[in-house]
């Protein structure tokens, strides 16, 4: 029997506010354990929370950017459960009246577009962090609790179970990440836990509509782990069902070192949390005017920007998709174009040599040693025929370690392209005289033989001859 995977994600997005959701404690990452705490976020008796209005604003903007309906009346609830990282023994979250509902985003997987529905977006406080002695909770002898993260504001973005593969889940989470970066509500640094996902996976026979029993994997904080965890879980559940077994509804943890999921505990349902309205916080009432104000403050979003790049610059859907995949890359591209550089050349350099160097050194485009303005200036040198594309690669590598302008590097290194016909002609004549076989092959009908001759001329000119002029001169002299 063939099975189909049914996948839904609950993405937790940490908001970039300066203070926590219900108190004035700082939200900064990496502070000494248990220093960003106060009686409110530690849940001491007799304290009262107050809502951070910036969190509400970010929640509404996230809802608008993902095509949700904004609820003009929403409220907070207490989600009751005991866990060492939850000092109050409840999490202040939203249950039946969240800030936003019924949205959607479009994703691209292997050239096909697919719409993924969002069930809801709700605001909540983060729990603390267990610091395990081992690699995972399963192989640890002890755990310490750091409450710095307790009360840090989160948006939980819940999808419908519309995803069917690990790649679709990855594309969906990448789209959510891009949108949250574009609207500037989160840093989305996955390595710092700013963006993490709980994954629900179940299987059902192909052609059926009834949902199977699902398992949940908590706190996945990298795209690599997301894909590996889903693929392993699909494989594991398939084996269980094919052996005649039953899937148990449970929460599992993913061990990235071994690439497997491990059982943690049986999965809770909503009624297990005994939700109740939060008595210490008033409901959130939002007017139509406020919603429209926040809508007017939204920037150009990834899909709209992608469409603009295709229309304005004639970029392919693929190239435009890569360039708008993150706000930082899209803004870098726009800054290169602002210098007057050709859009297609800019796209090729950003997705090619620039991305290759960034990946090799594991740095983000914001920290690129080659600023957008300098890359644009280098592309202008190619456009003016001052340097060839081949020489530009040498110039770019120099720019990676030097702060000099591209024009200065070209001058200092003597890399100016030779466009003097007489100078190139001399090298061409010499190459023709020394390569009788290639010349004979070309005249005998093997037009590809000219490639070897072009290569020899470029070598003779130390890569500085204009390649187009070389081709034209050779073709003319060999006729």
N, C-alpha and C positions, 0 to 999 in steps of 0.2 A: 504494500500500500504506500502511495506517495503522500507526503505530508507538506502542508504549507505553513510557514511561520507567520505568526501574528504578533507584532511588536508595538509597544507603546512606550514613550519616554516621559519621565517626569524630570524636567531640567530645573535645577536650582541655580539661580543666577544671583550672585552677591552684588548688592548695589554699592555704587561708589559715593556714598554719603560720608561726611566727615565724622558724624556721630552715629551711635546705634539707634535702633528703631524706637525704643521706649525710654531711653535715658541719654545722658550727655557724654558717655564714655567714648573714647576714640575707637575708630574701626581699623586703624593701620595694621598691616600684616607684618609678622616677624618680631613683634615686641617680646620681651621677657615674659615667660608664662605667668598668668594670673596678675598682670599689672594693669590691664585695661578693664577693670571691674569696679562695680559700686554696689550698694545695697539693692538697687532696683534689678540689675541684670543677674545678681547672685540670688535673687528671689527671697530676700530676708523678710521676716514678718512685718506687716504694717506699711510697706512701701506702695506707692501708686505709680503706674506707668503713664507717660504722656506720648502721644503719637508724633513722630517726626514727619512734618508735612511734606518734606522733600521725598519721602518714600512713597507717599500717595501720588505725588506728581509723576514720579518715575513709573509707578504701576500703571497709571492712566496712559502715559506715553508708550509704554511697552504694548499695552492693549491696542492702542490706535495703530501702531506700526505693524501689528500682526492681524489687522482686520477684525478685531474683536468688537463686541458690543460693550460699552462701558456702563456699568450699573451705577445709577445716580444715588442709590442707597445701598451701602454695603456695611458689613460689620465684622468685628473680630470675634473669634471663638477660642475656647480652651480645648486643646487636644491632649487628653490625659493619658500619660504612660510613664512608667518608671524606667529610667536609664541613668547611669552615673553622670553623663554629661549634661543632664537636664536638671538644674538645681531646684526649680519650682515643682518638679514632677508633672508639669504640663507645659506644652508649647503654645504660645499665643500665635494663632494662625487664623485662616478664614475657612469656613466650611460651606454653608448653604448659600451665602450671599457674598461671593468674591468680587473683587474690583472689576474684573473683565471676563467675558465668556464668549464662546461660539466664534472663534476666529479661524484663520487658515494662513498657511504659507505655501509657496510653490517651491519644489526642489527639482534638480536635474540629475538624473542618473543614466549614464551611458547614452546621452543625447535625447533622452525622453523626459518630458516634464510630467510632474505628478503633484497633485494638491494634497497636502496633509492638513487635516482639521485639528484645531486646538479646542479642547474641552473648556479650559479655563486658565486664567492667570490669577493667582492670589498672593497676597503679601503675608509674610510671616517672619518670625525671628529665627535665627540660626541657633543650633545647639552648640555646646562646647565641643572640645576635641579630645578624644582619647589618644594618648601618646603611648603606643605599645612598645614593649621591650623587644619584641621580635619583628619580623617582616609584616605579618598580618595578625589579626586578633586570634586566629586559630593556632598559631605557633608561639604565642607570647605567654610568658610565665607571670607577667604583671603589666598593669596599665596605669598611667598617671592621667589626671584630668586637668586640662588647661581651659579655663573659662573665658579667656580673652575673646573668643569667637561668639560666646553666648550673647544673644541680642543683636548681633550684626544683621542688618536687614536683608531679606531675600525676597525674590519673586520666584514662585514655583509655577513653571509653565508646563501644563499637562496636555499631552497630545491624545487624540483618539487612537485606537489600535489600528492605524492605517498603514503602518510600515510592514514590509514583507521580507526585508533582507538587512544584513549588517551594513551594506553599502548605502541603502536608503536611510537607515538610521544615522549613519555618519553624515550624509548630505543634509539631512534635516537639522542635526545639531550644529553643523557648520553654518547653516542659514540663520538659525536662531542666534548664534554667536555674532555673526556679521551684523544682524539687525540691532542687537543690544549695543555693539560697538558704535554703529552709525548714529544711534540716538543718544549715545554718550551717557548711558545709565549704569554701565558696569565696565570694569577693566577687562573682564573676561579672561584673566590669566588662569588657565586651567591648572598650571603647576602650583598656584597658590590657593587652589580650591574656589576661585571666583565663579567657576562654571563647572558643574558636575551633574551627573545624571543617574537616576534610578531607572533601571531597564526592566520592563515586564515582557516576558517571552512565553508564548504558548504555541502549541502545534494543533492543527486540525487536518483531517483528510482533505486532499485537494477536491474542490467542487462543493464542499459543504460550507455552511454559514455559521453554524454553532461554534462558539468559542471554546477552546480546550482549557484545561486547568493551567494556570500560569505560575511561573516562578518570578521572583523579583531579585535583581542584583543591585546593591546599594553603592552609591558614592563612586561612580566611575569618572575619573578626572583626566582622561586623555582619549583622543580619537582612536589611537592604536588599541587601547584597552577596551574601548567600546566595541570595536569590530571583533576583536578576539573573544571577548566575553559572550557576545551574541552567537558567533559561529560555534563556539564550544557548546553553549547551552542547546542550540538547535541539534547538534550532533548527539549530545547526551540524551536529550528527550526522545529523539528518533530511536535510539538504541533501546531505551526503556519500553517504548510503545511496541516496537517490533518484536521484543522478547515477551510480549503479552503483559507487561507490567502497567502500573498506573502512575501518572505524574502526581507528586504531592505538592499542594500549595504551600510554598515556603519562601523564606528570604535566604538568599545565598550570597556569599562573598566571592569576589574574583581575585585569584592569586596571579598577578602578572608575571611573576618569575617562572611559574609552572604552566601558565596559560590555561588554567582550569578554574571551574567554580566549585565552591565547597558549601555544604549545608550549614546554616547558622541557627535558624529557628523557624517554627511554623509561622506562616504569613497571617498578619492580623487583618480583619475587616474593619470598616468604618465604625461599626457598633462597638468594637472592642475598645475604641478610644473614648467612648462616653463623651462625645462633643457637647459642650454647653456654651451659651453666649458669654463673652467676656464681660463681667459686670463692672470692671474698673475702667473701661474705655467706651466713649460714646460712639454711636454709629457714624459712618463717613457719608456725608451728604454732598454730592457734587452737582453743580448746575450745568446746564447746556453751554452757558457762556464760558465757564471754566474749561470744559471739554474742548470747545472750539479754540480757545486760547492756546491750550497745549498742542492741539493739532497744527496750529499755525507755526509753532516753534519747531516742528519736526523737520529734519534735514531731508535732502533727496535720499531715498532709501535704495538698497542694493539693486532691486529689480528695475526701478525707474532709471537709475544711473547706468545700468547695463544697457537698457534700451537706447539711452541717449548716446552712449559711446558707439553703438552699432549704427545709429542714424547719422550722427554728426561726423564721425570719422571713418565709417565704412569698415569697422573692425568686425571680425567673425564673432558669432555667438559664443564660441569657445573662449576666444581671447578676451572678449568683454566680460565673460563670466569669471575668468581667473583674476582679471584686474580689479573687479569690484567685489571680490570675495572677502576682502577686509577693507575697512575704512582707510587704514593707513596706506595700503597699496593704491587705492583709488585716488587718494589725495596726492600721493607721490607722482602718479601718472599725470594728473592735472597740472602739477607744478612743472613737470618736464615739458608738457605741451605749451605751457605759458611762455617758455623761452622762444617759441617759434619752431620747435622741433617737429618733424613729421610724426604723425600719430602711430602709423604702422611700425616705423623704425623704433619709436619709443616703446611700443608694446613688446617688440621682439627683444630689445635690450633688457627691459625689466623682467620679462619672463625667462630670458636666457641667461646671459652672463651675470646679471645682478643677482637673480634668485639662486643661481648655482653657488656664487660666492657666499651669499647670506646663509644658505643651508650648510655649506662646508664649515662655516664658523659658528653655526647655531645661534645666529643673531637675527633680530627682527628688522624689518625695513626702516622702522623709526631710528634705529641705531646704525644705519648704513654709513660707512665711511665716505661713500660717494653720494653727495647730496643731489637732490633732483635737479637743481639749477646747473650743477657741473655736468651731470649726464646730458642735460639738454644742450649745453654748450658743445659737448663732444659730438653729439648727433648733428649739430649745425655744421661742424667741420666736415663731416661725411657728406652732408647735403651740398656743401660748397666745393666738393672735390679736393679739399685741402688734404684729406687723408682718405684711404680706402677702408672698406669694412674690415679687411684683414689687419691693417695697421691699427685700426681703432681698438682691436682686442688687446694689443700691446699697450696702447694709451690707457685703456680702462684699468688694466692690471697695475700700471703706475699710479693711477688716480686712487686705487684702493689703499695704497700705503703713503701717498703724498697728498698734501693739501693744495698743491699747485693747480692753477687753471689748466684745462686741457690744451689750450693754445701754447702755453709756456712749456708744457711737457713735450709737445710736438716740436717746438723750436729747439729746446735744449737737447733733445735726443736725435735731432736731425731727421725727423720722420715725415717731413712734408712730402706729399705725393708728387711724383714727377709727371707733369702734364705737357712737357715740352716734346713735341713730335720728333724733332731731330735727335734728342737724347735717347728716346725710346727706340727710334729706328735703328740706331747704331747697335743696341743690344739685340734687337730682333734679327738684324743681318748676321750677327755673330752666331746666334742660336741656330739659324737656318743652315749656316755653313757647317756647324758641328754635329748636326743631327740628321744625317742623310736618310737614315731608315724611316724616322718619323715623317720626314718630308715626303718620301716615296710612298709611304702608307697612305698619307693624306691625299696625295695626287692620284693614288690608285683607287680612291673611293671611300676609304675609311676616315670619315670626317671626325671621328672621335680622337684621332691621332693628334689633332690640334691641341688637345688638353695637355699633353706632355710638353709640347712646345711652349704653351702659355706658362706652364709651371717653371720651365727653364728661364724664360724671360723674367718672371717675377723673382726667381732666385738671383739672377744676374743683377737685378735692380734693388736687391735686398728688400723686396716686398713693397717698394715705393712707387713702381710704375702704375699708372692708371689702368686697371684690368680691362676696361672697355676699349681703351685705345690700343692696348696690346692685341686684343682679339681682332680688332678692325685692321690693324697694320699687318698682322700675320695672314689673315684671310686675303688681303689685297695682294701681298707679295707672293703667296702660294698659288694664285690663279694662273 
